[in-house]
Amino acid sequence: MRLGITFEDVLLVPKRSSIQSRKEVDLRSSLTKRITLNIPFITANMDTVTESRTAIAIAREGGIGIIHRFMSIEDEVREVEKVKRAEQFIIDDPYTIGPKATLGEALEVMHEKGVTSLMVVNTHRELQGILTRRDTHLESDLTKLVRELMTPREKLVTGKRGLSMAEAISLLRTHRLEKLPLVDPDGKLAGLITSRDIYQIKKHSLAAENDKGQLIVGAAIGIQKDWQTRARALLKAGADVLVLDVAHGHLEAVLKVIKQFKKTFIGSDIIAGNVATSEATADLIKAGADGIKVGVGPGSTCITRIVAGAGVPQ
Protein backbone atom coordinates (compact mmCIF):
# COMPACT_ATOMS: atom_id res chain seq x y z
CA MET A 1 0.00 0.00 0.00
CA ARG A 2 1.33 3.44 -0.98
CA LEU A 3 1.85 6.07 1.71
CA GLY A 4 -0.39 9.12 1.31
CA ILE A 5 -0.03 12.33 3.28
CA THR A 6 -1.86 15.65 3.54
CA PHE A 7 -0.81 19.12 4.68
CA GLU A 8 -1.09 18.52 8.41
CA ASP A 9 1.27 15.55 8.09
CA VAL A 10 4.13 17.75 6.85
CA LEU A 11 6.54 19.93 8.82
CA LEU A 12 9.34 22.07 7.41
CA VAL A 13 12.73 21.48 9.01
CA PRO A 14 14.60 24.75 9.74
CA LYS A 15 17.95 24.97 7.94
CA ARG A 16 21.02 27.17 8.05
CA SER A 17 20.47 30.42 6.15
CA SER A 18 22.57 33.31 4.87
CA ILE A 19 19.59 35.71 4.86
CA GLN A 20 20.35 38.82 6.93
CA SER A 21 16.83 40.30 6.92
CA ARG A 22 13.34 39.23 5.95
CA LYS A 23 13.41 42.16 3.51
CA GLU A 24 15.81 40.13 1.39
CA VAL A 25 13.22 37.40 0.85
CA ASP A 26 11.40 37.57 -2.49
CA LEU A 27 8.06 35.76 -2.45
CA ARG A 28 6.86 36.89 -5.86
CA SER A 29 4.86 34.12 -7.51
CA SER A 30 3.12 33.70 -10.84
CA LEU A 31 -0.63 33.22 -10.59
CA THR A 32 -0.89 33.01 -14.37
CA LYS A 33 1.56 33.93 -17.13
CA ARG A 34 0.06 37.43 -17.05
CA ILE A 35 -0.43 37.99 -13.31
CA THR A 36 2.28 38.07 -10.65
CA LEU A 37 1.61 38.17 -6.92
CA ASN A 38 4.05 39.68 -4.43
CA ILE A 39 3.11 37.05 -1.84
CA PRO A 40 1.70 33.59 -2.69
CA PHE A 41 -1.63 34.02 -0.92
CA ILE A 42 -5.09 33.74 -2.48
CA THR A 43 -8.28 34.06 -0.47
CA ALA A 44 -10.92 31.46 -1.28
CA ASN A 45 -13.98 32.17 -3.39
CA MET A 46 -16.29 31.20 -0.53
CA ASP A 47 -19.32 33.20 0.60
CA THR A 48 -18.00 33.36 4.17
CA VAL A 49 -14.50 34.40 3.10
CA THR A 50 -14.10 36.75 0.17
CA GLU A 51 -16.01 39.84 -0.83
CA SER A 52 -14.50 43.27 -1.52
CA ARG A 53 -13.33 43.93 2.04
CA THR A 54 -11.16 40.80 2.19
CA ALA A 55 -10.05 41.19 -1.43
CA ILE A 56 -8.83 44.73 -0.74
CA ALA A 57 -6.97 43.66 2.40
CA ILE A 58 -5.13 40.75 0.76
CA ALA A 59 -4.29 42.73 -2.40
CA ARG A 60 -2.76 45.50 -0.28
CA GLU A 61 -0.44 42.88 1.21
CA GLY A 62 0.52 41.51 -2.22
CA GLY A 63 -1.90 38.62 -2.74
CA ILE A 64 -5.27 38.35 -4.46
CA GLY A 65 -8.84 37.70 -3.37
CA ILE A 66 -11.41 35.82 -5.42
CA ILE A 67 -14.93 37.24 -5.01
CA HIS A 68 -17.43 34.41 -4.53
CA ARG A 69 -20.34 33.88 -6.96
CA PHE A 70 -23.18 33.18 -4.55
CA MET A 71 -24.90 36.48 -5.29
CA SER A 72 -26.49 38.19 -8.26
CA ILE A 73 -24.32 39.21 -11.20
CA GLU A 74 -24.94 42.87 -10.32
CA ASP A 75 -23.81 42.39 -6.73
CA GLU A 76 -20.67 40.51 -7.73
CA VAL A 77 -19.84 43.27 -10.22
CA ARG A 78 -20.23 45.86 -7.46
CA GLU A 79 -17.82 43.91 -5.24
CA VAL A 80 -15.22 43.88 -8.01
CA GLU A 81 -15.72 47.61 -8.63
CA LYS A 82 -15.18 48.36 -4.94
CA VAL A 83 -11.78 46.67 -5.08
CA LYS A 84 -10.83 48.49 -8.28
CA ARG A 85 -11.68 51.87 -6.77
CA ALA A 86 -10.18 51.15 -3.34
CA GLU A 87 -6.92 52.81 -4.21
CA GLN A 88 -5.27 54.06 -7.36
CA PHE A 89 -3.11 57.09 -8.03
CA ILE A 90 -5.59 58.53 -10.54
CA ILE A 91 -9.28 57.67 -10.40
CA ASP A 92 -10.14 57.70 -14.10
CA ASP A 93 -13.91 57.89 -13.68
CA PRO A 94 -14.80 59.59 -10.39
CA TYR A 95 -18.41 59.50 -9.25
CA THR A 96 -20.32 62.59 -10.36
CA ILE A 97 -23.62 64.38 -9.92
CA GLY A 98 -25.34 67.31 -11.64
CA PRO A 99 -25.62 70.79 -10.08
CA LYS A 100 -29.43 70.64 -10.18
CA ALA A 101 -29.65 67.44 -8.17
CA THR A 102 -30.90 67.68 -4.60
CA LEU A 103 -28.90 67.04 -1.45
CA GLY A 104 -31.07 63.99 -0.81
CA GLU A 105 -30.14 62.56 -4.22
CA ALA A 106 -26.47 63.31 -3.64
CA LEU A 107 -26.46 61.58 -0.25
CA GLU A 108 -28.16 58.57 -1.81
CA VAL A 109 -25.41 58.30 -4.43
CA MET A 110 -22.70 58.70 -1.78
CA HIS A 111 -24.25 55.94 0.32
CA GLU A 112 -24.70 53.60 -2.65
CA LYS A 113 -21.13 54.11 -3.90
CA GLY A 114 -19.52 54.22 -0.47
CA VAL A 115 -17.86 57.63 -0.97
CA THR A 116 -17.87 60.93 0.88
CA SER A 117 -17.59 63.31 -2.06
CA LEU A 118 -18.89 63.79 -5.59
CA MET A 119 -17.56 65.76 -8.54
CA VAL A 120 -20.22 68.14 -9.83
CA VAL A 121 -20.40 68.30 -13.63
CA ASN A 122 -22.85 69.63 -16.23
CA THR A 123 -24.28 67.68 -19.16
CA HIS A 124 -21.05 68.26 -21.12
CA ARG A 125 -19.01 66.78 -18.22
CA GLU A 126 -17.46 70.17 -17.54
CA LEU A 127 -16.36 70.50 -13.92
CA GLN A 128 -18.68 72.80 -11.93
CA GLY A 129 -17.50 72.10 -8.40
CA ILE A 130 -17.12 69.46 -5.71
CA LEU A 131 -19.54 68.31 -3.02
CA THR A 132 -17.89 66.84 0.08
CA ARG A 133 -18.93 65.67 3.51
CA ARG A 134 -17.88 69.08 4.83
CA ASP A 135 -20.61 70.65 2.66
CA THR A 136 -23.35 68.20 3.67
CA HIS A 137 -22.93 66.90 7.21
CA LEU A 138 -24.62 69.86 8.96
CA GLU A 139 -27.31 70.45 6.33
CA SER A 140 -30.78 69.10 7.14
CA ASP A 141 -32.77 70.41 4.15
CA LEU A 142 -32.61 67.51 1.68
CA THR A 143 -34.36 69.54 -1.02
CA LYS A 144 -31.49 72.01 -1.34
CA LEU A 145 -29.71 71.86 -4.69
CA VAL A 146 -26.15 70.66 -5.03
CA ARG A 147 -25.10 73.95 -6.65
CA GLU A 148 -26.13 75.79 -3.45
CA LEU A 149 -23.89 73.63 -1.27
CA MET A 150 -20.90 72.68 -3.41
CA THR A 151 -17.52 74.35 -3.50
CA PRO A 152 -17.64 76.06 -6.93
CA ARG A 153 -15.11 75.50 -9.71
CA GLU A 154 -13.51 78.94 -9.33
CA LYS A 155 -12.51 78.13 -5.74
CA LEU A 156 -11.00 74.74 -6.57
CA VAL A 157 -7.37 73.87 -7.13
CA THR A 158 -7.16 71.51 -10.10
CA GLY A 159 -4.47 69.61 -11.95
CA LYS A 160 -3.86 68.40 -15.48
CA ARG A 161 -3.94 64.82 -16.68
CA GLY A 162 -0.42 63.37 -16.69
CA LEU A 163 0.51 64.88 -13.34
CA SER A 164 3.25 62.90 -11.59
CA MET A 165 2.78 61.65 -8.05
CA ALA A 166 5.43 64.05 -6.79
CA GLU A 167 3.66 66.99 -8.44
CA ALA A 168 0.32 65.86 -7.04
CA ILE A 169 1.73 65.55 -3.52
CA SER A 170 3.21 69.03 -3.82
CA LEU A 171 -0.17 70.53 -4.79
CA LEU A 172 -2.04 68.64 -2.09
CA ARG A 173 0.49 69.66 0.56
CA THR A 174 0.81 73.30 -0.53
CA HIS A 175 -2.94 73.92 -0.64
CA ARG A 176 -3.80 71.53 2.23
CA LEU A 177 -6.15 69.53 0.02
CA GLU A 178 -7.67 66.10 0.36
CA LYS A 179 -8.89 65.90 -3.24
CA LEU A 180 -7.40 67.16 -6.49
CA PRO A 181 -9.74 67.09 -9.52
CA LEU A 182 -8.06 66.75 -12.92
CA VAL A 183 -9.40 68.64 -15.93
CA ASP A 184 -8.55 68.61 -19.62
CA PRO A 185 -7.91 71.77 -21.72
CA ASP A 186 -11.67 72.09 -22.34
CA GLY A 187 -12.46 72.16 -18.64
CA LYS A 188 -13.95 68.66 -18.65
CA LEU A 189 -13.40 66.32 -15.71
CA ALA A 190 -10.49 63.99 -16.54
CA GLY A 191 -9.90 62.23 -13.22
CA LEU A 192 -9.36 62.63 -9.49
CA ILE A 193 -6.40 62.26 -7.14
CA THR A 194 -6.94 61.92 -3.39
CA SER A 195 -4.49 62.21 -0.52
CA ARG A 196 -5.99 59.05 0.99
CA ASP A 197 -5.13 56.99 -2.09
CA ILE A 198 -1.57 58.30 -2.16
CA TYR A 199 -1.22 57.46 1.54
CA GLN A 200 -2.44 53.91 0.93
CA ILE A 201 -0.11 53.45 -2.06
CA LYS A 202 2.90 54.54 -0.01
CA LYS A 203 1.82 52.52 3.02
CA HIS A 204 1.34 49.28 1.07
CA SER A 205 4.49 49.11 -1.01
CA LEU A 206 3.98 45.40 -1.78
CA ALA A 207 0.40 45.81 -2.97
CA ALA A 208 -0.55 43.65 -5.95
CA GLU A 209 -1.61 46.09 -8.67
CA ASN A 210 -2.34 46.09 -12.38
CA ASP A 211 -0.69 48.43 -14.88
CA LYS A 212 -3.22 51.15 -13.99
CA GLY A 213 -2.18 51.12 -10.35
CA GLN A 214 -5.42 49.44 -9.26
CA LEU A 215 -5.51 46.57 -6.78
CA ILE A 216 -5.93 43.24 -8.55
CA VAL A 217 -8.93 41.01 -7.88
CA GLY A 218 -10.40 37.77 -9.16
CA ALA A 219 -14.03 36.68 -9.38
CA ALA A 220 -15.76 33.33 -9.52
CA ILE A 221 -18.14 32.03 -12.17
CA GLY A 222 -19.96 28.71 -12.58
CA ILE A 223 -20.84 26.53 -15.55
CA GLN A 224 -24.59 27.13 -15.68
CA LYS A 225 -26.28 28.82 -18.65
CA ASP A 226 -25.61 32.40 -17.45
CA TRP A 227 -21.85 31.92 -17.09
CA GLN A 228 -21.01 33.98 -20.18
CA THR A 229 -23.19 36.88 -19.02
CA ARG A 230 -21.54 36.82 -15.59
CA ALA A 231 -18.05 36.50 -17.06
CA ARG A 232 -18.57 39.39 -19.48
CA ALA A 233 -19.91 41.67 -16.73
CA LEU A 234 -17.07 40.84 -14.33
CA LEU A 235 -14.36 41.39 -16.93
CA LYS A 236 -15.95 44.69 -17.91
CA ALA A 237 -15.92 45.71 -14.23
CA GLY A 238 -12.16 45.09 -14.17
CA ALA A 239 -11.71 41.58 -12.78
CA ASP A 240 -8.11 40.56 -13.50
CA VAL A 241 -8.82 36.83 -13.56
CA LEU A 242 -11.89 34.61 -13.34
CA VAL A 243 -12.07 31.38 -11.39
CA LEU A 244 -14.28 28.54 -12.58
CA ASP A 245 -15.82 27.48 -9.29
CA VAL A 246 -16.91 23.84 -9.44
CA ALA A 247 -16.68 21.25 -6.65
CA HIS A 248 -15.43 18.60 -9.10
CA GLY A 249 -13.40 20.29 -11.81
CA HIS A 250 -12.78 17.19 -13.95
CA LEU A 251 -16.10 17.41 -15.79
CA GLU A 252 -16.73 17.47 -19.52
CA ALA A 253 -18.89 20.54 -18.93
CA VAL A 254 -15.95 22.33 -17.29
CA LEU A 255 -13.64 21.56 -20.21
CA LYS A 256 -16.29 22.83 -22.63
CA VAL A 257 -16.70 26.12 -20.71
CA ILE A 258 -12.93 26.70 -20.62
CA LYS A 259 -12.62 26.22 -24.38
CA GLN A 260 -15.57 28.55 -25.04
CA PHE A 261 -14.21 31.13 -22.59
CA LYS A 262 -10.83 31.29 -24.35
CA LYS A 263 -12.54 31.73 -27.72
CA THR A 264 -14.96 34.38 -26.50
CA PHE A 265 -12.83 36.41 -24.08
CA ILE A 266 -9.51 36.54 -25.89
CA GLY A 267 -6.66 37.77 -23.70
CA SER A 268 -8.49 37.10 -20.44
CA ASP A 269 -7.29 34.58 -17.84
CA ILE A 270 -9.30 31.77 -16.29
CA ILE A 271 -8.36 29.46 -13.43
CA ALA A 272 -10.19 26.14 -13.24
CA GLY A 273 -10.75 23.51 -10.55
CA ASN A 274 -11.11 21.96 -8.09
CA VAL A 275 -9.06 18.91 -9.04
CA ALA A 276 -6.81 16.46 -7.21
CA THR A 277 -5.26 14.27 -9.92
CA SER A 278 -2.58 14.73 -12.56
CA GLU A 279 -5.00 13.53 -15.25
CA ALA A 280 -7.51 16.25 -14.38
CA THR A 281 -4.78 18.89 -14.32
CA ALA A 282 -3.52 17.84 -17.76
CA ASP A 283 -7.05 17.97 -19.22
CA LEU A 284 -7.71 21.45 -17.84
CA ILE A 285 -4.40 22.77 -19.18
CA LYS A 286 -5.10 21.22 -22.58
CA ALA A 287 -8.53 22.89 -22.63
CA GLY A 288 -6.84 26.28 -22.14
CA ALA A 289 -6.92 27.01 -18.39
CA ASP A 290 -4.38 29.63 -17.32
CA GLY A 291 -4.17 28.25 -13.79
CA ILE A 292 -5.36 25.20 -11.87
CA LYS A 293 -7.11 25.20 -8.51
CA VAL A 294 -5.75 22.11 -6.80
CA GLY A 295 -7.32 20.33 -3.86
CA VAL A 296 -10.60 18.70 -2.90
CA GLY A 297 -11.50 19.82 0.61
CA PRO A 298 -7.95 20.93 1.47
CA GLY A 299 -8.89 23.48 4.13
CA SER A 300 -8.23 22.77 7.81
CA THR A 301 -11.96 22.71 8.57
CA CYS A 302 -13.09 20.97 5.36
CA ILE A 303 -14.67 17.51 5.67
CA THR A 304 -15.33 16.93 1.96
CA ARG A 305 -12.98 13.97 1.62
CA ILE A 306 -14.28 12.41 4.83
CA VAL A 307 -18.02 12.64 4.16
CA ALA A 308 -17.83 12.04 0.39
CA GLY A 309 -15.08 9.47 0.29
CA ALA A 310 -13.62 11.39 -2.67
CA GLY A 311 -10.20 12.91 -3.16
CA VAL A 312 -6.61 11.92 -2.61
CA PRO A 313 -3.93 12.80 -0.05
CA GLN A 314 -2.68 16.27 -1.01
FENRA-V476327 format. One record per pair of residues at least 24 apart in sequence whose ideal C-beta (glycine too) atoms are under 8 Angstrom apart, sorted by the first residue. I is the first residue (numbers start at 0). J is the second residue. D is the distance in whole Angstrom. If there is no record, write none. Layout:
BEGIN
i=I j=J d=D
i=I j=J d=D
END
This chain:
BEGIN
i=3 j=311 d=7
i=3 j=312 d=3
i=4 j=312 d=5
i=5 j=297 d=8
i=5 j=312 d=5
i=5 j=313 d=6
i=6 j=297 d=7
i=6 j=313 d=8
i=7 j=299 d=7
i=26 j=61 d=8
i=30 j=63 d=7
i=30 j=240 d=7
i=30 j=270 d=8
i=30 j=290 d=6
i=31 j=240 d=6
i=31 j=268 d=5
i=31 j=270 d=7
i=31 j=289 d=4
i=31 j=290 d=5
i=32 j=289 d=7
i=33 j=268 d=6
i=33 j=289 d=7
i=34 j=63 d=8
i=34 j=215 d=7
i=34 j=239 d=6
i=34 j=240 d=6
i=34 j=268 d=7
i=35 j=207 d=8
i=36 j=61 d=6
i=36 j=62 d=6
i=36 j=63 d=6
i=36 j=207 d=5
i=37 j=61 d=3
i=37 j=62 d=8
i=37 j=205 d=5
i=37 j=206 d=8
i=37 j=207 d=6
i=38 j=62 d=5
i=38 j=205 d=7
i=41 j=65 d=6
i=41 j=217 d=8
i=43 j=298 d=7
i=44 j=68 d=7
i=44 j=217 d=8
i=44 j=218 d=8
i=44 j=219 d=4
i=44 j=242 d=6
i=44 j=244 d=5
i=46 j=70 d=8
i=50 j=78 d=5
i=51 j=77 d=8
i=51 j=78 d=4
i=51 j=79 d=8
i=51 j=81 d=4
i=51 j=82 d=5
i=51 j=85 d=8
i=51 j=216 d=8
i=54 j=78 d=7
i=54 j=82 d=5
i=54 j=214 d=8
i=54 j=216 d=5
i=55 j=81 d=7
i=55 j=82 d=5
i=55 j=85 d=5
i=55 j=214 d=6
i=58 j=82 d=7
i=58 j=85 d=8
i=58 j=206 d=6
i=58 j=207 d=5
i=58 j=208 d=8
i=58 j=214 d=4
i=58 j=215 d=6
i=58 j=216 d=6
i=59 j=86 d=8
i=59 j=199 d=7
i=59 j=203 d=4
i=59 j=206 d=5
i=59 j=214 d=7
i=60 j=203 d=7
i=60 j=205 d=7
i=60 j=206 d=7
i=61 j=205 d=4
i=61 j=206 d=6
i=61 j=207 d=5
i=62 j=207 d=6
i=63 j=207 d=6
i=63 j=215 d=5
i=63 j=216 d=7
i=63 j=217 d=6
i=63 j=239 d=8
i=63 j=240 d=8
i=64 j=216 d=6
i=64 j=217 d=7
i=65 j=216 d=8
i=65 j=217 d=4
i=65 j=218 d=7
i=65 j=219 d=6
i=65 j=242 d=5
i=66 j=216 d=7
i=66 j=217 d=7
i=66 j=218 d=4
i=66 j=219 d=6
i=66 j=238 d=8
i=67 j=219 d=6
i=67 j=244 d=8
i=68 j=218 d=7
i=68 j=219 d=4
i=68 j=220 d=6
i=68 j=221 d=6
i=68 j=229 d=7
i=68 j=244 d=6
i=72 j=225 d=7
i=72 j=228 d=6
i=72 j=229 d=5
i=72 j=232 d=5
i=72 j=233 d=8
i=73 j=232 d=8
i=75 j=218 d=6
i=75 j=219 d=8
i=75 j=229 d=7
i=75 j=232 d=8
i=75 j=233 d=6
i=76 j=232 d=5
i=76 j=233 d=6
i=76 j=235 d=8
i=76 j=236 d=5
i=78 j=218 d=8
i=79 j=216 d=6
i=79 j=218 d=5
i=79 j=233 d=6
i=79 j=236 d=4
i=79 j=237 d=6
i=79 j=238 d=5
i=80 j=236 d=5
i=80 j=237 d=7
i=81 j=113 d=7
i=82 j=213 d=8
i=82 j=214 d=5
i=82 j=216 d=4
i=83 j=213 d=5
i=83 j=214 d=7
i=83 j=216 d=7
i=83 j=236 d=7
i=83 j=237 d=4
i=84 j=213 d=8
i=85 j=199 d=8
i=85 j=214 d=6
i=86 j=195 d=8
i=86 j=196 d=5
i=86 j=199 d=4
i=86 j=200 d=6
i=86 j=203 d=8
i=86 j=206 d=8
i=86 j=213 d=8
i=86 j=214 d=6
i=87 j=196 d=6
i=87 j=208 d=8
i=87 j=211 d=6
i=87 j=212 d=5
i=87 j=213 d=5
i=87 j=214 d=8
i=88 j=164 d=6
i=88 j=167 d=8
i=88 j=192 d=7
i=88 j=196 d=7
i=88 j=197 d=7
i=88 j=200 d=6
i=88 j=212 d=5
i=89 j=160 d=8
i=89 j=162 d=8
i=89 j=181 d=7
i=89 j=190 d=5
i=89 j=191 d=7
i=89 j=192 d=6
i=89 j=212 d=7
i=90 j=190 d=6
i=90 j=191 d=4
i=90 j=192 d=7
i=90 j=193 d=7
i=90 j=196 d=7
i=91 j=190 d=6
i=91 j=211 d=8
i=92 j=190 d=8
i=93 j=117 d=8
i=93 j=118 d=5
i=93 j=180 d=8
i=93 j=188 d=7
i=93 j=190 d=7
i=93 j=191 d=4
i=94 j=118 d=7
i=95 j=119 d=7
i=95 j=120 d=5
i=95 j=124 d=8
i=95 j=188 d=7
i=96 j=120 d=8
i=96 j=130 d=7
i=96 j=145 d=6
i=97 j=121 d=7
i=97 j=122 d=7
i=97 j=145 d=7
i=98 j=127 d=5
i=98 j=128 d=7
i=98 j=144 d=7
i=98 j=145 d=5
i=98 j=146 d=4
i=98 j=149 d=7
i=99 j=144 d=6
i=99 j=145 d=7
i=99 j=146 d=7
i=100 j=144 d=7
i=100 j=145 d=5
i=101 j=141 d=6
i=101 j=142 d=6
i=101 j=143 d=7
i=101 j=144 d=6
i=101 j=145 d=7
i=102 j=135 d=6
i=102 j=138 d=6
i=102 j=140 d=7
i=102 j=141 d=5
i=102 j=142 d=7
i=102 j=143 d=5
i=102 j=144 d=8
i=102 j=145 d=7
i=102 j=148 d=6
i=103 j=141 d=4
i=103 j=142 d=7
i=105 j=130 d=6
i=105 j=135 d=7
i=105 j=145 d=6
i=106 j=135 d=7
i=106 j=141 d=7
i=116 j=178 d=6
i=117 j=145 d=8
i=118 j=180 d=6
i=118 j=188 d=6
i=118 j=191 d=7
i=119 j=145 d=6
i=119 j=146 d=7
i=119 j=149 d=5
i=120 j=187 d=8
i=120 j=188 d=5
i=123 j=187 d=7
i=124 j=187 d=5
i=124 j=188 d=6
i=125 j=185 d=7
i=125 j=186 d=5
i=125 j=187 d=5
i=125 j=188 d=7
i=126 j=152 d=6
i=126 j=155 d=8
i=126 j=157 d=7
i=126 j=180 d=6
i=126 j=182 d=5
i=126 j=186 d=6
i=126 j=187 d=7
i=126 j=188 d=5
i=127 j=151 d=7
i=127 j=152 d=6
i=128 j=152 d=5
i=128 j=154 d=8
i=128 j=155 d=7
i=129 j=155 d=6
i=129 j=178 d=7
i=129 j=180 d=6
i=131 j=177 d=8
i=131 j=178 d=7
i=155 j=180 d=6
i=157 j=181 d=7
i=157 j=182 d=5
i=158 j=182 d=8
i=158 j=192 d=7
i=159 j=183 d=8
i=159 j=189 d=8
i=160 j=189 d=5
i=160 j=190 d=6
i=162 j=192 d=7
i=164 j=197 d=7
i=164 j=200 d=8
i=167 j=192 d=5
i=167 j=197 d=7
i=168 j=197 d=6
i=171 j=197 d=7
i=209 j=239 d=6
i=213 j=237 d=7
i=215 j=239 d=4
i=215 j=240 d=8
i=217 j=241 d=7
i=217 j=242 d=6
i=217 j=270 d=7
i=218 j=242 d=7
i=219 j=243 d=8
i=219 j=244 d=4
i=220 j=244 d=7
i=221 j=245 d=7
i=222 j=250 d=8
i=222 j=252 d=5
i=222 j=253 d=6
i=222 j=256 d=5
i=226 j=256 d=6
i=227 j=259 d=8
i=227 j=263 d=7
i=230 j=260 d=7
i=230 j=263 d=8
i=230 j=264 d=6
i=231 j=264 d=7
i=234 j=264 d=6
i=234 j=267 d=6
i=239 j=268 d=7
i=240 j=267 d=8
i=240 j=268 d=4
i=240 j=269 d=7
i=240 j=270 d=6
i=240 j=289 d=7
i=240 j=290 d=7
i=241 j=267 d=7
i=241 j=268 d=7
i=241 j=269 d=5
i=241 j=270 d=7
i=242 j=269 d=7
i=242 j=270 d=5
i=242 j=271 d=8
i=242 j=272 d=8
i=242 j=292 d=7
i=243 j=269 d=6
i=243 j=270 d=7
i=243 j=271 d=4
i=243 j=272 d=7
i=243 j=288 d=8
i=245 j=271 d=8
i=245 j=272 d=7
i=245 j=273 d=7
i=246 j=273 d=7
i=246 j=295 d=8
i=246 j=303 d=8
i=247 j=273 d=7
i=247 j=295 d=8
i=247 j=309 d=8
i=248 j=272 d=4
i=248 j=273 d=5
i=248 j=274 d=4
i=248 j=279 d=6
i=248 j=283 d=7
i=248 j=292 d=7
i=249 j=274 d=5
i=249 j=276 d=7
i=249 j=278 d=7
i=249 j=279 d=4
i=249 j=282 d=7
i=249 j=283 d=8
i=253 j=283 d=7
i=253 j=286 d=8
i=254 j=282 d=6
i=254 j=283 d=7
i=254 j=286 d=4
i=257 j=283 d=7
i=257 j=286 d=4
i=257 j=287 d=5
i=257 j=288 d=5
i=258 j=286 d=5
i=258 j=287 d=6
i=260 j=287 d=7
i=261 j=287 d=4
i=275 j=310 d=5
i=275 j=311 d=5
i=275 j=313 d=6
i=276 j=311 d=7
END
